[in-house]
Amino acid sequence: MCFMPRILIGGMLIALIGVAVLWRVTAEALRPVPHGFDRVAGSIKRIQITDRHGVVLNTTYINDWNLHDTAVIHEIPPFLITAFVMAEDKRFLNHSGQDWAARFSALFENTIAMRGVRGASTITEQAARMIQPRPRTLWARWLEGWEAERLEQTRSKLDILEFYLNQVPYAANRRGVVQAARHYFDRNLETLSKREMLALAVLVRAPSRMDLFGGNSAMLESAIERLASRMVEAGQLDETALARVTSGAFDLKRSSLVVNAGHFLNYVTSRNFTERTELRTTLDGVLQARLQALLDRRLNSLAGARVANGAMLVADHRSGEILAWVIGGAADDDVPGHMIDTVTTPRQPGSSMKPFLYGLALEKGWTAATLIDDAPLAEMVGYGLHNYKNYSRTFHGPVTLRDALGNSLNIPALRAIQFTGAADYLSLLNRMGFETLSRDTDHYGDGLALGNGEMTLLELVQAYGALANLGVYRPFSVLHGDEGAQPGERVYSAETASLLGNILSDPDARSLEFGSGSLLNLPVQTAVKTGTSSDYRDSWAVGYNDRYVVGVWMGNLDQTPTLGITGSTGPALVLRGAFDILNRHRETESLWLSPRLKRHVICADKGIAFNDGMTCPRRSEYFIPGTSPEASLPPAATLVQNKEIRLRQPTPGLHMAYDPRLPQNLQAFEFVLQGVAAGDLVDWRIDGGEALFGDGAGYLWPLSRGNHSVSAAVWRNGRRIADIDEARFLVK
């Protein structure tokens, strides 16, 4: 007789304990929704961001929240409000955040159907979910219900409804009924017909599947008809109007942004100007739109060359203000990665970094007339030997620094970084704002001369802005009037910066590799440099004139290579077009040339001052004070090459393999010494054997499998001048 009551009592105790544990776990998992609601609502109503002319910029659809196209509750048509309440939560005005009757009814229907055919989230629960998003699980829905209860304890029904109608998600990243009305019909809410309002109310259930632009029209029409019938039954819609609201074509019209600058807007808001109610930025909305069209047209024309993405940044280097921040295809959902800001995405810059290296070499004593040996060069990379080449695969012999930079030659750049030191060069780049070059010198090595690191377009254009700004680096500003601008730091002398601009704007200096009719020869004097990363994955063009600095990047965000697009064949045309737009309707000037630079006539093939009686090609050249050339210097004194006698190949630890396509007895490897003059004698010792004598720097050795070693001694005029330590290598 007592057994059953004990079981019941025990069961009740277990149930009570379970409820208590569930309640405790639930209470601990709940988040402070009311505080979050205030924060979001406040941010929507406070901040307005405009371009430099006052045009509102925060018309963007990349944000997590609708920050601009909002309406207060009394501005939203009553019929639209009623349609939403009937479609989403017909007992909205009566429940306290959760509708248990709707929840049990949905559970019953879903159980009968053996699938999810109906949801039961209230408008308040949906608002709580927007503020505190979670994975869509049963536990998450349980928590949302109690957070909705808390929300209704702190906010009024009208506040919650207003927030919901302004933030409810639609297709194409639109949020809220105002954005949806403009996206589908390009009209304001008050101009919508009742049929169009019903469409907005039902679309939120499946925004993509029922999208008015190409979605399931039958599914949409069925949903509109069901909602209209329920509104007729509830007396919210006249039965005579039922036919009008459930039939007929929609007058669709896509809207477009006045200024498409969502990525720039994100960059501005990420800088935490939290105390402002209005931010007037440096962006020029009209210029932004024109440059967007320019870049998009060029990308479309290069689609066949597998170029999908691009970016352009424009700044006034005098004021340091950003004028345009353009992402290729930013408004086109079909462009892969259009949501990624390619202005701030690190990529390999290739040769576009060379001016900064040569600037450091000039600071350390080189001149524009310094002769650099553009001859074959091989360096150790891992266990292999990398033979460096120029883009044209041509070696030009001794060239001046002006020609080396203008033609973007690779071998001279490597000799330049060996002169400046990779550590000093990396330190300079870090001072110039290249924060993405965050590894140590050993990681980059001499390859830093050829752009083997990664940096952003923003960093690169800011650094070119330092060259244009007479050698003073200053991060760009985004608020009009230089508000919050940082002080500048001198990274080059004004004379070095001026000389670099003179070289980069000299058509003759780039004629060896680019020819006389290059796209880089602009009608107004403009310093221009291009760059291309390995396998044609990235192409760049950067330039500046007396007022503006512009940078363009093209490539693919998925790291796939383009079909041979280089800086001069891809971005250069966009750069040229951008400067054409910038220079219209203004008086242009030449680049500033420092009056302290000394001009001398030199022998271009010797790098020395020209005097009467000399027979040589002549050229005028500028020199920084204290570096002027002398006619008495022998030509070899100005030739930069690796004069230290050392073994260039094989490098210690080199691994080689036979070419399976050739007979073994026809395969050989050349031992090469650096710094050996013509006429020097070298005795080579392979594997410690007898001396093998040869003239000059090279010796052709027949390949033989196994571990080997080589050493050498160098003789000049009967005197032993160098001993080369043994280097071990492997032939497989």
SULGISUL-V826087 format. One record per residue. N is the residue number from 0. SS is DSSP state (hx for helix, st for strand, lp for the rest). OMEGA is omega in whole degrees, 0 to 359 (NA if undefined). Layout:
n = {N & N}
ss = {SS & SS}
omega = {OMEGA & OMEGA}
This chain:
n = {0 & 1 & 2 & 3 & 4 & 5 & 6 & 7 & 8 & 9 & 10 & 11 & 12 & 13 & 14 & 15 & 16 & 17 & 18 & 19 & 20 & 21 & 22 & 23 & 24 & 25 & 26 & 27 & 28 & 29 & 30 & 31 & 32 & 33 & 34 & 35 & 36 & 37 & 38 & 39 & 40 & 41 & 42 & 43 & 44 & 45 & 46 & 47 & 48 & 49 & 50 & 51 & 52 & 53 & 54 & 55 & 56 & 57 & 58 & 59 & 60 & 61 & 62 & 63 & 64 & 65 & 66 & 67 & 68 & 69 & 70 & 71 & 72 & 73 & 74 & 75 & 76 & 77 & 78 & 79 & 80 & 81 & 82 & 83 & 84 & 85 & 86 & 87 & 88 & 89 & 90 & 91 & 92 & 93 & 94 & 95 & 96 & 97 & 98 & 99 & 100 & 101 & 102 & 103 & 104 & 105 & 106 & 107 & 108 & 109 & 110 & 111 & 112 & 113 & 114 & 115 & 116 & 117 & 118 & 119 & 120 & 121 & 122 & 123 & 124 & 125 & 126 & 127 & 128 & 129 & 130 & 131 & 132 & 133 & 134 & 135 & 136 & 137 & 138 & 139 & 140 & 141 & 142 & 143 & 144 & 145 & 146 & 147 & 148 & 149 & 150 & 151 & 152 & 153 & 154 & 155 & 156 & 157 & 158 & 159 & 160 & 161 & 162 & 163 & 164 & 165 & 166 & 167 & 168 & 169 & 170 & 171 & 172 & 173 & 174 & 175 & 176 & 177 & 178 & 179 & 180 & 181 & 182 & 183 & 184 & 185 & 186 & 187 & 188 & 189 & 190 & 191 & 192 & 193 & 194 & 195 & 196 & 197 & 198 & 199 & 200 & 201 & 202 & 203 & 204 & 205 & 206 & 207 & 208 & 209 & 210 & 211 & 212 & 213 & 214 & 215 & 216 & 217 & 218 & 219 & 220 & 221 & 222 & 223 & 224 & 225 & 226 & 227 & 228 & 229 & 230 & 231 & 232 & 233 & 234 & 235 & 236 & 237 & 238 & 239 & 240 & 241 & 242 & 243 & 244 & 245 & 246 & 247 & 248 & 249 & 250 & 251 & 252 & 253 & 254 & 255 & 256 & 257 & 258 & 259 & 260 & 261 & 262 & 263 & 264 & 265 & 266 & 267 & 268 & 269 & 270 & 271 & 272 & 273 & 274 & 275 & 276 & 277 & 278 & 279 & 280 & 281 & 282 & 283 & 284 & 285 & 286 & 287 & 288 & 289 & 290 & 291 & 292 & 293 & 294 & 295 & 296 & 297 & 298 & 299 & 300 & 301 & 302 & 303 & 304 & 305 & 306 & 307 & 308 & 309 & 310 & 311 & 312 & 313 & 314 & 315 & 316 & 317 & 318 & 319 & 320 & 321 & 322 & 323 & 324 & 325 & 326 & 327 & 328 & 329 & 330 & 331 & 332 & 333 & 334 & 335 & 336 & 337 & 338 & 339 & 340 & 341 & 342 & 343 & 344 & 345 & 346 & 347 & 348 & 349 & 350 & 351 & 352 & 353 & 354 & 355 & 356 & 357 & 358 & 359 & 360 & 361 & 362 & 363 & 364 & 365 & 366 & 367 & 368 & 369 & 370 & 371 & 372 & 373 & 374 & 375 & 376 & 377 & 378 & 379 & 380 & 381 & 382 & 383 & 384 & 385 & 386 & 387 & 388 & 389 & 390 & 391 & 392 & 393 & 394 & 395 & 396 & 397 & 398 & 399 & 400 & 401 & 402 & 403 & 404 & 405 & 406 & 407 & 408 & 409 & 410 & 411 & 412 & 413 & 414 & 415 & 416 & 417 & 418 & 419 & 420 & 421 & 422 & 423 & 424 & 425 & 426 & 427 & 428 & 429 & 430 & 431 & 432 & 433 & 434 & 435 & 436 & 437 & 438 & 439 & 440 & 441 & 442 & 443 & 444 & 445 & 446 & 447 & 448 & 449 & 450 & 451 & 452 & 453 & 454 & 455 & 456 & 457 & 458 & 459 & 460 & 461 & 462 & 463 & 464 & 465 & 466 & 467 & 468 & 469 & 470 & 471 & 472 & 473 & 474 & 475 & 476 & 477 & 478 & 479 & 480 & 481 & 482 & 483 & 484 & 485 & 486 & 487 & 488 & 489 & 490 & 491 & 492 & 493 & 494 & 495 & 496 & 497 & 498 & 499 & 500 & 501 & 502 & 503 & 504 & 505 & 506 & 507 & 508 & 509 & 510 & 511 & 512 & 513 & 514 & 515 & 516 & 517 & 518 & 519 & 520 & 521 & 522 & 523 & 524 & 525 & 526 & 527 & 528 & 529 & 530 & 531 & 532 & 533 & 534 & 535 & 536 & 537 & 538 & 539 & 540 & 541 & 542 & 543 & 544 & 545 & 546 & 547 & 548 & 549 & 550 & 551 & 552 & 553 & 554 & 555 & 556 & 557 & 558 & 559 & 560 & 561 & 562 & 563 & 564 & 565 & 566 & 567 & 568 & 569 & 570 & 571 & 572 & 573 & 574 & 575 & 576 & 577 & 578 & 579 & 580 & 581 & 582 & 583 & 584 & 585 & 586 & 587 & 588 & 589 & 590 & 591 & 592 & 593 & 594 & 595 & 596 & 597 & 598 & 599 & 600 & 601 & 602 & 603 & 604 & 605 & 606 & 607 & 608 & 609 & 610 & 611 & 612 & 613 & 614 & 615 & 616 & 617 & 618 & 619 & 620 & 621 & 622 & 623 & 624 & 625 & 626 & 627 & 628 & 629 & 630 & 631 & 632 & 633 & 634 & 635 & 636 & 637 & 638 & 639 & 640 & 641 & 642 & 643 & 644 & 645 & 646 & 647 & 648 & 649 & 650 & 651 & 652 & 653 & 654 & 655 & 656 & 657 & 658 & 659 & 660 & 661 & 662 & 663 & 664 & 665 & 666 & 667 & 668 & 669 & 670 & 671 & 672 & 673 & 674 & 675 & 676 & 677 & 678 & 679 & 680 & 681 & 682 & 683 & 684 & 685 & 686 & 687 & 688 & 689 & 690 & 691 & 692 & 693 & 694 & 695 & 696 & 697 & 698 & 699 & 700 & 701 & 702 & 703 & 704 & 705 & 706 & 707 & 708 & 709 & 710 & 711 & 712 & 713 & 714 & 715 & 716 & 717 & 718 & 719 & 720 & 721 & 722 & 723 & 724 & 725 & 726 & 727 & 728 & 729 & 730 & 731}
ss = {lp & lp & hx & hx & hx & hx & hx & hx & hx & hx & hx & hx & hx & hx & hx & hx & hx & hx & hx & hx & hx & hx & hx & hx & hx & hx & hx & hx & hx & lp & lp & lp & hx & hx & hx & hx & hx & hx & hx & hx & hx & hx & hx & hx & hx & hx & lp & st & st & st & lp & lp & lp & lp & lp & st & lp & lp & lp & lp & lp & lp & lp & lp & lp & lp & lp & lp & lp & lp & lp & lp & hx & hx & hx & lp & lp & hx & hx & hx & hx & hx & hx & hx & hx & hx & hx & hx & lp & lp & lp & lp & lp & lp & lp & lp & lp & lp & lp & hx & hx & hx & hx & hx & hx & hx & hx & hx & hx & hx & hx & hx & hx & lp & lp & lp & lp & lp & lp & lp & lp & lp & hx & hx & hx & hx & hx & hx & hx & hx & hx & lp & lp & lp & lp & lp & lp & hx & hx & hx & hx & hx & hx & hx & hx & hx & hx & hx & hx & hx & hx & hx & hx & hx & lp & lp & hx & hx & hx & hx & hx & hx & hx & hx & hx & hx & hx & lp & st & lp & lp & lp & lp & lp & st & hx & hx & hx & hx & hx & hx & hx & hx & hx & hx & lp & lp & lp & hx & hx & hx & lp & lp & hx & hx & hx & hx & hx & hx & hx & hx & hx & hx & lp & lp & lp & lp & lp & lp & lp & lp & lp & lp & lp & lp & lp & hx & hx & hx & hx & hx & hx & hx & hx & hx & hx & hx & hx & hx & hx & hx & hx & hx & lp & lp & lp & lp & lp & hx & hx & hx & hx & hx & hx & hx & lp & lp & lp & lp & lp & lp & lp & lp & lp & lp & lp & lp & lp & lp & lp & lp & hx & hx & hx & hx & hx & hx & hx & hx & lp & lp & lp & lp & lp & lp & lp & lp & st & st & st & st & lp & lp & lp & hx & hx & hx & hx & hx & hx & hx & hx & hx & hx & hx & hx & hx & hx & hx & hx & hx & lp & hx & hx & hx & lp & lp & lp & st & st & st & st & st & st & st & st & lp & lp & lp & lp & st & st & st & st & st & st & st & lp & lp & lp & lp & lp & lp & lp & lp & lp & lp & lp & lp & lp & lp & lp & lp & lp & lp & lp & st & st & lp & hx & hx & hx & hx & hx & hx & hx & hx & hx & hx & hx & hx & hx & hx & lp & lp & lp & lp & lp & lp & lp & st & st & st & st & lp & lp & st & st & st & st & st & lp & lp & st & st & st & st & st & lp & lp & lp & lp & lp & lp & lp & lp & st & st & st & st & hx & hx & hx & hx & hx & hx & lp & lp & lp & hx & hx & hx & hx & hx & hx & hx & hx & hx & hx & hx & lp & hx & hx & hx & hx & hx & hx & hx & hx & hx & hx & lp & lp & lp & lp & lp & lp & lp & lp & lp & hx & hx & hx & hx & hx & hx & hx & hx & hx & hx & lp & lp & lp & st & st & lp & hx & hx & hx & hx & hx & hx & hx & hx & hx & hx & hx & hx & lp & lp & lp & st & st & lp & lp & lp & st & lp & st & lp & lp & lp & lp & lp & lp & lp & lp & lp & st & st & lp & lp & lp & hx & hx & hx & hx & hx & hx & hx & hx & hx & hx & hx & lp & lp & hx & hx & hx & hx & hx & hx & hx & hx & lp & lp & lp & lp & lp & lp & lp & lp & lp & lp & lp & lp & st & st & st & st & st & st & lp & hx & hx & hx & lp & st & st & st & st & st & st & st & lp & lp & lp & st & st & st & st & st & st & st & st & lp & lp & lp & lp & lp & lp & lp & lp & lp & lp & lp & lp & lp & lp & lp & hx & hx & hx & hx & hx & hx & hx & hx & hx & hx & hx & hx & hx & lp & lp & lp & lp & lp & lp & lp & lp & lp & lp & lp & lp & lp & lp & st & st & st & st & st & st & lp & lp & lp & lp & st & st & lp & lp & lp & lp & lp & lp & lp & lp & st & st & st & st & st & st & lp & lp & lp & lp & lp & lp & lp & lp & lp & lp & lp & hx & hx & hx & hx & st & st & lp & lp & lp & lp & lp & st & st & st & st & lp & lp & lp & lp & st & st & st & lp & lp & lp & lp & lp & lp & lp & hx & hx & hx & lp & st & st & st & st & st & st & st & lp & lp & lp & lp & lp & lp & st & st & st & st & st & st & lp & lp & lp & lp & lp & st & st & st & st & lp & lp & st & st & st & st & st & lp & lp & lp & st & st & st & st & st & st & st & st & st & st & st & lp & lp & st & st & st & st & st & st & st & st & st & st & st & st & st & lp}
omega = {183 & 187 & 182 & 177 & 180 & 178 & 180 & 180 & 179 & 179 & 180 & 178 & 179 & 179 & 179 & 178 & 179 & 179 & 180 & 179 & 179 & 181 & 179 & 179 & 179 & 182 & 180 & 184 & 182 & 180 & 184 & 184 & 182 & 178 & 179 & 179 & 179 & 182 & 182 & 181 & 179 & 181 & 180 & 188 & 188 & 196 & 172 & 182 & 182 & 172 & 185 & 180 & 178 & 178 & 183 & 182 & 186 & 164 & 181 & 184 & 179 & 182 & 174 & 182 & 171 & 186 & 187 & 185 & 182 & 178 & 174 & 191 & 183 & 177 & 180 & 183 & 181 & 180 & 180 & 178 & 180 & 180 & 179 & 181 & 179 & 183 & 190 & 189 & 188 & 177 & 184 & 184 & 187 & 183 & 183 & 180 & 177 & 178 & 185 & 179 & 179 & 182 & 180 & 178 & 179 & 179 & 180 & 182 & 180 & 178 & 179 & 183 & 181 & 176 & 180 & 179 & 184 & 174 & 182 & 180 & 176 & 177 & 180 & 177 & 178 & 177 & 178 & 179 & 178 & 184 & 182 & 183 & 177 & 172 & 185 & 178 & 177 & 179 & 179 & 180 & 176 & 181 & 180 & 179 & 181 & 174 & 175 & 177 & 179 & 181 & 181 & 177 & 185 & 182 & 180 & 178 & 181 & 177 & 181 & 181 & 178 & 179 & 182 & 183 & 178 & 185 & 183 & 186 & 172 & 177 & 177 & 177 & 177 & 177 & 176 & 186 & 179 & 178 & 180 & 179 & 180 & 181 & 185 & 188 & 182 & 179 & 176 & 185 & 187 & 180 & 183 & 173 & 179 & 178 & 180 & 177 & 177 & 179 & 179 & 182 & 183 & 183 & 185 & 178 & 180 & 188 & 182 & 183 & 182 & 183 & 181 & 177 & 173 & 178 & 180 & 185 & 179 & 179 & 179 & 182 & 179 & 180 & 178 & 181 & 180 & 180 & 180 & 180 & 178 & 179 & 175 & 180 & 181 & 180 & 180 & 181 & 180 & 182 & 180 & 180 & 185 & 182 & 182 & 186 & 182 & 179 & 179 & 181 & 175 & 176 & 186 & 177 & 180 & 176 & 177 & 180 & 173 & 176 & 180 & 184 & 184 & 182 & 175 & 179 & 178 & 179 & 180 & 183 & 179 & 182 & 167 & 170 & 194 & 186 & 184 & 170 & 177 & 178 & 176 & 187 & 180 & 186 & 174 & 186 & 180 & 178 & 179 & 182 & 181 & 180 & 175 & 179 & 179 & 181 & 181 & 178 & 181 & 178 & 178 & 181 & 181 & 182 & 179 & 177 & 177 & 173 & 185 & 189 & 179 & 178 & 176 & 177 & 180 & 178 & 170 & 187 & 176 & 181 & 184 & 184 & 175 & 182 & 181 & 182 & 194 & 176 & 181 & 178 & 185 & 182 & 184 & 181 & 182 & 179 & 181 & 178 & 183 & 178 & 181 & 181 & 183 & 173 & 183 & 178 & 182 & 176 & 179 & 188 & 182 & 187 & 181 & 179 & 188 & 179 & 181 & 178 & 180 & 174 & 178 & 178 & 176 & 178 & 183 & 173 & 176 & 177 & 176 & 180 & 178 & 179 & 180 & 185 & 176 & 182 & 182 & 182 & 178 & 179 & 180 & 172 & 186 & 177 & 183 & 181 & 181 & 177 & 182 & 180 & 171 & 182 & 181 & 184 & 177 & 174 & 188 & 181 & 180 & 178 & 177 & 176 & 179 & 181 & 180 & 180 & 182 & 181 & 176 & 181 & 186 & 183 & 177 & 179 & 178 & 177 & 179 & 181 & 174 & 176 & 183 & 187 & 181 & 181 & 179 & 179 & 179 & 178 & 178 & 181 & 177 & 177 & 181 & 172 & 178 & 183 & 181 & 174 & 191 & 180 & 183 & 185 & 182 & 180 & 184 & 182 & 180 & 178 & 176 & 178 & 183 & 175 & 181 & 174 & 177 & 175 & 182 & 175 & 178 & 180 & 183 & 182 & 175 & 180 & 175 & 175 & 177 & 176 & 180 & 183 & 174 & 174 & 180 & 179 & 177 & 177 & 180 & 177 & 180 & 179 & 185 & 181 & 178 & 178 & 179 & 181 & 180 & 178 & 181 & 177 & 179 & 180 & 174 & 171 & 179 & 180 & 178 & 180 & 179 & 180 & 177 & 178 & 178 & 179 & 184 & 178 & 184 & 180 & 181 & 183 & 181 & 188 & 182 & 184 & 188 & 180 & 184 & 183 & 185 & 173 & 183 & 178 & 184 & 183 & 175 & 184 & 184 & 175 & 187 & 175 & 177 & 177 & 178 & 180 & 183 & 179 & 177 & 180 & 181 & 174 & 188 & 169 & 182 & 178 & 176 & 173 & 185 & 186 & 191 & 172 & 186 & 174 & 180 & 174 & 173 & 179 & 180 & 181 & 178 & 175 & 176 & 181 & 172 & 179 & 173 & 180 & 179 & 179 & 182 & 179 & 180 & 185 & 185 & 180 & 177 & 178 & 180 & 179 & 180 & 179 & 176 & 177 & 183 & 186 & 179 & 173 & 174 & 176 & 181 & 179 & 173 & 174 & 180 & 177 & 185 & 177 & 180 & 177 & 181 & 181 & 179 & 171 & 183 & 166 & 187 & 182 & 181 & 181 & 181 & 180 & 179 & 173 & 178 & 180 & 178 & 175 & 182 & 174 & 185 & 178 & 171 & 181 & 179 & 181 & 173 & 180 & 181 & 181 & 183 & 184 & 176 & 181 & 185 & 181 & 175 & 182 & 183 & 183 & 181 & 182 & 179 & 174 & 179 & 186 & 177 & 180 & 178 & 179 & 180 & 173 & 7 & 173 & 180 & 179 & 181 & 173 & 178 & 178 & 175 & 171 & 184 & 182 & 185 & 174 & 184 & 184 & 178 & 183 & 182 & 179 & 183 & 169 & 184 & 173 & 177 & 176 & 179 & 181 & 175 & 181 & 175 & 176 & 180 & 169 & 182 & 175 & 180 & 179 & 177 & 183 & 181 & 180 & 175 & 187 & 177 & 176 & 175 & 193 & 188 & 175 & 182 & 185 & 177 & 182 & 177 & 184 & 175 & 176 & 184 & 174 & 178 & 173 & 183 & 172 & 185 & 181 & 177 & 180 & 177 & 182 & 179 & 187 & 181 & 172 & 183 & 181 & 182 & 175 & 181 & 180 & 186 & 173 & 182 & NA}
